[in-house]
C-alpha cells in the first residue's frame, strides 16, 4: 500500500529554511517520493490554522515513506528545517 507524508509547516526563517530545501529533495528522490501538493492555494475549514504551508508526498509504500524520513539524507535536511520552521509531519498508509 502507498504511504503518504502529510505535513503542515510554518516557515519562520526563510533564509535558513533554504538549507532544508536544498537538501531534502535528494532524500525524496532516493525513496521515490512524489509531491501531490506543496504550498499553493488552501482553505482552512477547521482547526487552529497555525501553518502557512501544507505538503502531501506520495511513496510507493508506507515502509518507503518511513525509510525516507529516517534516512541520513533527510535527517541532515531536517536539522536545517527544525531551526527555521515549525512543522508537524505525519506518515499515513493509503487504502
Buried (B, 14 or more C-beta within 10 A) or exposed (E): EBBBBBBBBEBEEEEBBEBBBEBBBBBBEBBBBEEEBEEEEEEEEEEEEEBBBBBBBBBBBBBBBBBBBEBEBBEBBBEBBEEBBBBEBEBEEEE
